[in-house]
Amino acid sequence: VVNLTATGTVSIPTANYAKAYVTNSAPQTLSANTLTDVVLNDEQRDNKSAFANNTFTPPVTGYYCIQGQVEVTCTDPNDLSHVEIQIDKSGSAMDGTIQSISETHASNSNMTKASVSTFVIEYLTSSNPIKLRVKANCGAGTLQIVAQRAALGIFQLA
């Protein structure tokens, strides 16, 4: 909402928003087939101090645009078979936010890393904590979230 006065002054109300990026120096290791909170430890913007401990807590009730993304690798070349991402509200996945990419283990498997993203517009209250979560699977290798390749962006719409 933009306000225009009779003198031509434009004012834009301050929105409540939080945006976080993983910037840890080492990748985050994952256990196979285990839904895990994505560690987000570098706040780029948080004007209402609404983000802490990998969780966004809405400072006010309203509609929010929420986007999450993650890139996962497997240290065993060409052995990554599944990556799944979701945005949780109060401990449960929000409708439509579970997104994944899969490839069967076979001699022609060539997936070593995968990026997955998800998006939702949702009505939130201060009792609706938001988390970005990921689950992945691979053969013999170690699963890792690539440093600086996971993000959660949240912006209040109304």
The 8 nearest C-alpha neighbors of each residue, nearest first, counted from 0:
[[1, 2, 11, 12, 157, 10, 156, 3],
 [0, 2, 11, 10, 3, 9, 12, 4],
 [1, 3, 10, 9, 11, 4, 0, 8],
 [4, 2, 9, 8, 7, 1, 10, 5],
 [5, 3, 8, 7, 6, 2, 9, 10],
 [4, 6, 7, 3, 8, 9, 2, 10],
 [7, 5, 4, 8, 3, 9, 2, 10],
 [6, 8, 4, 5, 3, 9, 2, 10],
 [9, 7, 4, 3, 6, 10, 5, 2],
 [10, 8, 3, 2, 7, 4, 11, 1],
 [11, 9, 2, 1, 12, 8, 3, 4],
 [10, 12, 1, 13, 2, 0, 9, 14],
 [13, 11, 14, 10, 0, 1, 2, 15],
 [12, 14, 11, 15, 16, 46, 10, 155],
 [15, 13, 155, 16, 12, 154, 156, 157],
 [16, 14, 155, 47, 46, 154, 13, 17],
 [15, 17, 154, 153, 155, 45, 14, 46],
 [16, 18, 45, 153, 44, 152, 154, 50],
 [19, 17, 152, 44, 153, 43, 151, 42],
 [18, 20, 42, 151, 43, 41, 150, 39],
 [21, 19, 150, 41, 39, 149, 22, 42],
 [22, 20, 39, 147, 149, 40, 41, 23],
 [21, 23, 147, 146, 41, 20, 24, 40],
 [22, 24, 25, 21, 146, 40, 26, 147],
 [23, 25, 22, 146, 26, 147, 21, 27],
 [26, 24, 23, 146, 27, 145, 22, 28],
 [25, 27, 146, 145, 144, 143, 28, 24],
 [26, 28, 144, 143, 29, 25, 145, 146],
 [29, 27, 143, 142, 26, 144, 30, 141],
 [30, 28, 142, 143, 31, 27, 35, 144],
 [29, 31, 33, 32, 142, 28, 135, 136],
 [30, 32, 136, 33, 135, 29, 137, 142],
 [33, 31, 135, 136, 134, 30, 34, 29],
 [34, 32, 134, 31, 30, 35, 135, 29],
 [33, 35, 134, 133, 132, 32, 36, 135],
 [36, 34, 132, 133, 33, 37, 134, 29],
 [37, 35, 132, 131, 38, 133, 130, 34],
 [36, 38, 132, 131, 39, 35, 133, 53],
 [39, 37, 53, 40, 36, 21, 27, 52],
 [40, 38, 21, 53, 20, 41, 19, 37],
 [39, 41, 21, 38, 42, 22, 20, 23],
 [42, 40, 20, 19, 22, 21, 39, 43],
 [43, 41, 19, 44, 18, 20, 40, 45],
 [42, 44, 19, 18, 41, 45, 20, 17],
 [43, 45, 18, 17, 42, 46, 19, 16],
 [46, 44, 17, 48, 47, 16, 18, 49],
 [45, 47, 48, 44, 16, 15, 17, 49],
 [46, 48, 49, 45, 15, 58, 16, 17],
 [49, 47, 45, 50, 46, 51, 17, 58],
 [48, 50, 56, 47, 55, 58, 57, 45],
 [49, 51, 55, 54, 48, 56, 17, 45],
 [52, 50, 54, 53, 55, 49, 48, 56],
 [51, 53, 54, 50, 39, 40, 38, 55],
 [54, 52, 39, 51, 38, 130, 55, 50],
 [53, 55, 130, 52, 51, 129, 50, 128],
 [56, 54, 50, 129, 49, 128, 57, 51],
 [55, 57, 128, 49, 125, 58, 129, 54],
 [58, 56, 125, 59, 124, 49, 55, 123],
 [57, 59, 125, 49, 56, 47, 60, 15],
 [60, 58, 57, 125, 124, 61, 15, 123],
 [61, 59, 124, 123, 125, 57, 58, 62],
 [62, 60, 122, 157, 123, 59, 63, 124],
 [61, 63, 122, 157, 156, 121, 155, 123],
 [64, 62, 155, 156, 121, 154, 120, 65],
 [63, 65, 120, 154, 153, 119, 155, 156],
 [66, 64, 153, 119, 118, 152, 63, 120],
 [67, 65, 118, 152, 151, 117, 153, 119],
 [68, 66, 151, 117, 116, 150, 152, 118],
 [69, 67, 116, 150, 149, 115, 117, 151],
 [68, 70, 149, 115, 114, 148, 116, 71],
 [71, 69, 114, 148, 113, 144, 145, 149],
 [72, 70, 144, 112, 113, 143, 145, 114],
 [73, 71, 112, 143, 111, 142, 144, 74],
 [72, 74, 142, 75, 141, 79, 140, 111],
 [73, 75, 140, 141, 76, 72, 142, 111],
 [74, 76, 140, 73, 78, 139, 77, 141],
 [77, 75, 111, 78, 74, 73, 110, 109],
 [78, 76, 109, 111, 110, 108, 79, 75],
 [77, 79, 137, 138, 76, 75, 111, 80],
 [80, 78, 137, 111, 110, 73, 77, 81],
 [79, 81, 102, 137, 101, 136, 103, 78],
 [80, 82, 101, 136, 135, 100, 79, 102],
 [83, 81, 135, 99, 100, 134, 101, 136],
 [82, 84, 99, 134, 133, 98, 135, 100],
 [85, 83, 133, 98, 97, 132, 99, 134],
 [84, 86, 97, 96, 132, 92, 131, 87],
 [85, 87, 131, 92, 130, 96, 93, 132],
 [88, 86, 92, 91, 130, 90, 129, 93],
 [87, 89, 129, 90, 91, 127, 128, 93],
 [88, 90, 127, 128, 91, 87, 129, 126],
 [89, 91, 88, 87, 92, 128, 129, 130],
 [92, 90, 87, 88, 89, 93, 86, 94],
 [91, 93, 87, 86, 85, 88, 94, 96],
 [94, 92, 96, 87, 88, 86, 95, 91],
 [95, 93, 96, 92, 97, 119, 86, 91],
 [94, 96, 97, 93, 119, 98, 118, 117],
 [95, 97, 85, 117, 93, 94, 86, 98],
 [98, 96, 85, 84, 95, 99, 83, 92],
 [99, 97, 84, 83, 96, 117, 85, 115],
 [100, 98, 83, 82, 84, 115, 101, 97],
 [99, 101, 82, 81, 83, 115, 102, 98],
 [102, 100, 81, 80, 82, 99, 103, 79],
 [101, 103, 80, 81, 104, 108, 100, 110],
 [104, 102, 80, 105, 101, 108, 81, 79],
 [103, 105, 108, 80, 102, 78, 106, 107],
 [106, 104, 108, 107, 103, 102, 78, 109],
 [105, 107, 108, 104, 109, 77, 103, 78],
 [106, 108, 105, 109, 104, 77, 103, 110],
 [109, 107, 105, 106, 104, 77, 110, 78],
 [110, 108, 77, 107, 111, 78, 76, 79],
 [109, 111, 77, 79, 112, 108, 78, 80],
 [112, 110, 77, 79, 76, 73, 72, 78],
 [113, 111, 72, 71, 110, 73, 79, 70],
 [112, 114, 71, 70, 115, 72, 82, 111],
 [115, 113, 70, 69, 71, 116, 112, 68],
 [114, 116, 69, 68, 99, 70, 113, 84],
 [117, 115, 68, 67, 69, 114, 98, 84],
 [116, 118, 67, 96, 66, 98, 68, 85],
 [119, 117, 66, 65, 96, 67, 116, 120],
 [118, 120, 65, 64, 121, 66, 96, 117],
 [121, 119, 64, 63, 65, 62, 122, 118],
 [120, 122, 63, 62, 119, 123, 64, 65],
 [121, 123, 62, 61, 63, 124, 120, 60],
 [124, 122, 60, 61, 127, 62, 121, 57],
 [123, 125, 60, 126, 127, 57, 59, 61],
 [124, 126, 57, 127, 58, 56, 59, 60],
 [125, 127, 124, 128, 56, 89, 57, 123],
 [128, 126, 89, 124, 125, 88, 123, 129],
 [129, 127, 56, 89, 55, 88, 126, 54],
 [128, 130, 88, 55, 87, 54, 56, 127],
 [131, 129, 54, 87, 86, 132, 53, 55],
 [130, 132, 86, 37, 36, 85, 87, 67],
 [133, 131, 36, 35, 85, 37, 84, 86],
 [134, 132, 84, 35, 34, 83, 85, 36],
 [133, 135, 34, 83, 33, 32, 82, 35],
 [136, 134, 82, 81, 32, 31, 83, 133],
 [135, 137, 31, 81, 32, 80, 79, 82],
 [138, 136, 79, 80, 78, 140, 139, 73],
 [137, 139, 78, 140, 79, 136, 75, 80],
 [138, 140, 75, 137, 141, 78, 74, 73],
 [141, 139, 75, 74, 73, 138, 137, 142],
 [140, 142, 74, 73, 143, 139, 75, 28],
 [141, 143, 73, 29, 28, 72, 140, 74],
 [144, 142, 28, 27, 72, 71, 29, 26],
 [143, 145, 71, 27, 26, 70, 146, 72],
 [144, 146, 26, 148, 70, 71, 143, 147],
 [147, 145, 26, 148, 22, 23, 21, 25],
 [148, 146, 22, 21, 149, 145, 20, 23],
 [149, 147, 145, 146, 70, 69, 21, 150],
 [150, 148, 69, 68, 21, 147, 20, 70],
 [151, 149, 20, 68, 67, 19, 21, 152],
 [150, 152, 67, 19, 66, 18, 20, 153],
 [151, 153, 18, 66, 65, 19, 67, 17],
 [154, 152, 65, 17, 64, 16, 18, 66],
 [153, 155, 16, 64, 63, 156, 17, 15],
 [154, 156, 63, 15, 16, 157, 62, 14],
 [157, 155, 63, 62, 154, 64, 61, 14],
 [156, 62, 61, 155, 63, 14, 0, 60]]
